[in-house]
Amino acid sequence: MEETRALAHTIRPNLLFFLCTLAISVHVDAREIDTLQVTSTTAEAMAKCLKWKVVGSCYWLNCGLDGCSIKVSLKVAHYRPDSIVSVYPNLRSHPWKEVKVLVDQAVKAALPNLDKSIRHWIQGNGTEPSPELQSSTRNLRYFESDLMGHPLVDIVFPGADYICDSATRPLTPYYISLLDLLAWRNPLVENLNRASVVPGLREVGRWPVNTWGPVYPRSGWIQQSSPPKAAAVIAQRTADIVINGGNLRIRKRFRGGRAGFWPPYRIRENNSSTAKWQMLHPVKEKQCSVFGQNDLPRRADWGGGKVDTRNTYMWSLWRPYKCCPRRGQVYLGSDDVHGYP
């Protein structure tokens, strides 16, 4: 634990995340997905994922030279894509062209600040488990992961008169596992959490019949025979770290709420009311769903047709927002006539 604290103080998150936002030119790789493809694929899922709805009203005190009056605005709710989670075995195989270079620059900036005793951890690809782990299972996998603010800023959808802002900033890094290397590569860091020792407590799927894997401990190691399912659990862990937090985890927080704006504050596996996922790579899906679906009654496994040759995966994370347009200087309150989602 002392090494973890030392690492957390050594790596300055704000500085590293700022360095990641530098504009950098990238080399085109046909096997990778670019930002234009990310936004276009996400937009294609609007019809099935947005779920726009009027849920109530907001009340504002509006004052001018002729006095004050109470104004009313519609309170709306909808899902919106606010982040992208990439899952990959090592940085060389990162699926997102632009972000691959951003992450690489952040890692290079971090290396001089790390102690020599742990610097080799981040320089290695981290994909080979120890011999004792290799002998215990053939389904043990390791992934790196990162979560970026979604690049789709403006959302235009017929019938949706007002769209909520995002709690994230476009292409801003909120988590990079290569900078959280001690906790991400060592499951023992979160082994004291209750969810790490109680089977089925935080499980993607339904334990013990249909389980994709546990959310805790939130590390890059996972035991799962299906690569897409393994990557999905890693993506769930990454979002859980950023949104739900955790001790000694190196992450950047999302923006909070304000008057007339209510972003979601928690994420929970198997619960579509907190978040939904849309695969961007290797399959471009046009709908959203939660991980952990029971595919036992089906002929085909959920991961069938989704296995990437380089073992890299990307998802858009859609979360439910509520908001109302400002109609005065002072926010007086709101009511919800309809529940959401």
N, C-alpha and C positions, 0 to 999 in steps of 0.2 A: 504493500500500500504506500510505503514511503517513496518508492520509485515512481508510482503513479502520480503522487502529489508533486514530486519534483518535475516530472514531465509536463504536467498541467501548467506549472508556473514557468517552465522553460519556453514552451511554445506560446507565443502571444497570439491568441485567436484573432483578435481584431486586426492586427497587422497582417497576419497571414491571409485572412479573408479579403482584406483590402488589396493585397497583391494579386489575388486571383481575378480581380475585376479588370485588370489591365487588358487593353485591346491587343490581340496577338493574331497575326496571320497564321493560317494552318494549311497543311498539305492535304490534298483531296485523296481519300481512300474509298474505293467503290464499296468496300465492305462495311463502311461506317454510315451513320445517319447524321445529317446536318440540321442546323436550327430551322431552316425553311421547311424541311420534312417534318420536324417535330411539331411546328405550328400548324401545318396543313393537315397532318394526321389528327391532331387534337381537334381542330375545327370540324372535321368530318364526323366527330362523335357528339357534336352539340345536340342534335335532335334526340338522342337517346340518353344523354348524360346530364344535360343542363337542369331539367325539372324545375323550370321557373314557375313561381306561384306568388300571388298576393296573399299575405298572411295576416295583415292587420294595418294599423295606422300609427303614425308618429305625430307628436304635438310640439309645436314650437312657439315661442314668444317672439313676435316680430315688432320691433319698435322703430318709428320714424318721426318726422317732424310733426305729423298730425296725430301722434299718440301710439299706443301699443294695441296689438290684436293677436289672437291665437290663430295660427295657421296649422293646417293638417296636410300631411303627406302620406302617401301609401307606403306601407312597409312590405318589402318583397323578400323572398327567399329563393335560393337556387344553389345548385352545385357549380363550382368553377374549378378549373385546373390551376392550382397555385404552385405546384412544384413538379420536378422531374427526378426520379430515382434511377440511377444507373448501377448495374451490378455486373462485375467483371472479375476474371481471375487475377489479372495484373494490369498495371497501367498501360502497357504496350497494346493491350487488346481493348482498351476503352471504346465503347460503341459510338460515342458522341464526338464528332470531329473537333468542334470548337472547345468543348469542355475538357477534352483530353489534354490539350495544350495548356489550358488554364490550371488544371490540377497538377500537371507536370511542373509548371513554374512555381506553384505554391510549395510543392514538395522540395524542389531545389532550394527555395528560400528558407525552408525549415531545417534542412540538413546541418548547416553550420551552427545552429543553436542547440543541437542535440548532443547529449553526452556520447562519447565514443563507444561506451559499453552497449548502447542501444541503437546506435546509428546504423549498424548492419541490418537491423530488423527491417527498416524502411527501404534499404537499398536492395534487399532480396525480394523475390516476387511472392514469397509467403505461401506458395501453393502446395508445397510438399509437407505433409504431416510427419511427426516423428515416427521412427520405426515401430515403436510399441503401438501407436495409434493405427498405423498402416496394417499391422497384423490383426487388429481387433475387428476391423470392418473394411469392406471395399467401397462402402457408400459414403465415406467421410469426405466432405468437400470444403474448399475454402474460397471465399470471394472477398474482393474489395467492393466498396460502395460509396456513392456520394449522392447528396441531395442538393439540387439547384432550384432557384426560383424560376418559375415557368416563363418562357420568353413571350407567350401570348398575352399581350397587354390589353388590347381592345377586343371586346366580345360584342358582336352584333348578331342578334338572332330575331327573326320575325316574331312579333307578339310580345317580346320582352322589352317593355318600355324603359326599364331602368335596370342596370347591372351593377352589382356590388364590386368594389375594389378588391384587390388581393391583399392578403397579409404578407406576401413576399414581394421582393423586387426582382425584376427579370434578370436571369443569368447570375444572380448573386449566390455564392456558395454558402450553404447553411450547415453542411456536414461533409467532411472528407475523411474516410476511414484511415487513409494513409497518414493523417495528422493526429488521429486518435489511436495511434498504433498500439499502445500498451494495452488499453482496455479492449480494443477490437480483436487483437490477436491472442489474448489470454482470457479464456472464459472464466477463470477463477476470480477475476476482478468482481464479477457480479454474482458469484456463487452464494453469497450470503443473502441475496434477495429471496424472499419466500417463494416467488414464482419459479426460481431456479431449482428448488428442491421438492416442490409439490407437483407430481405429474398431472398434466391436464389443466393446470391453473391458468396458464396463458398460452394456449395452444392454437395454432392456425389449423382450423378443422375441428373435428370432434374426437377427443381422445377417449378410449384407445382404438376405436374402430377405424376412424378416418382422420388420420393426423398427417399434416404436411411437415410439421416441425414446431418446436417451442419458440416463443418470442424471446424468452430468457434462457440462458444468459445471452445478452445482445452482443455477440461476437461474430466474426466472419466464418467460424466453423459450424458446419451443419451436417447431420447424417440423414441423407435422403437419396433414394435410388434415381429419382427423376430430376435431371438438371433444371428444367423450368420451375418445378415446385420448390427446389432448393433455393433458386434465385428469388422466387416470390417471397419466401420466408425471410431471406436476407433484406429484401426491400421493405418488408413490414417492420423488421427490427430497426432499419435505418430511420424510417419515418417515426417510429416510436421514440428513438433517442432524441430526435430534433423537436418533436411536438410535446412529448410527455416528460422529457428531461431525464436527469440521472446524475448521481454524484460523480464528480471527476471526469465527466465526459466533455470533450472539446467540441463545441457546437455553437452555432449562432442562432439566437431566438428569432421567431417570427414576430412581426409587429402585432401589437395588441389592439383591443377595441377602442372605440371612442364614441362620442355622441352620434347616434344614428348609424352605427356600424358595429356589427356583432360577428366577428370571425369565429370559427370553431376553435376550441381550446384543447381538445383531447382527441386521441385516435384510439380505436379499439379494434382488434382483429375480429373477424367474423361478423362485423356490425356495419351494415351499409349506411346507417344513420350518422356515422362519424367520418366515413371516407369510402371512396370507390377507386378502383384501379383500371386504367386503360393501357394495354400493352402497345408499345410503339416499335419495339424491336425484339426479336427478329420478325414477328408478325405484326402487321399494322391493323389493329382492331378498331371497330367503329362503335363499340359499346363499352360500358363500364360494369364492373362486377367486383365482388369481394373475393379474396383468396380463401381457400379452404373448402371449396365445393366438394361434395361427396360424389365421386365418379365411379364408385364401386358397382352401382347397378348398370353402368353404361359399358358398351363394348370397348370404347376408346378411352385411354387415360387423358386427363386434363392437359398434360404436357405433350400429348401426341401432336406432331406437326409444329411444335414450338421450340424444338431443340436447335440451338445455334451451334454451328461448327466450331466457333471460337469460344463458346460458352459465355456469351455476353448478352445482356438483357436490359431493356429500358421500359419504364412505365410513367404515364402521367398520373398524378395523384389528384383526384377530384374531391373537394370537401364542401360541406354545406355552409353557406353564408346567409346572413340576414342584414338588411340595410334599408335606409329610407333617405330620400333627398332632403337636404337642408332647406328649410323654409323660414328660418328666423335666426336671431342671434343666440337665443337661449333654448336649450332642449328641455322640454317639460316632462317627457315620458312617452311611453308607447303601450299598445296593447296587441295581443295576438288573438285574432279571431279563429284562425286555423292553425293547427299544429304543423310542424315541419321538422324533419322530412317525413 
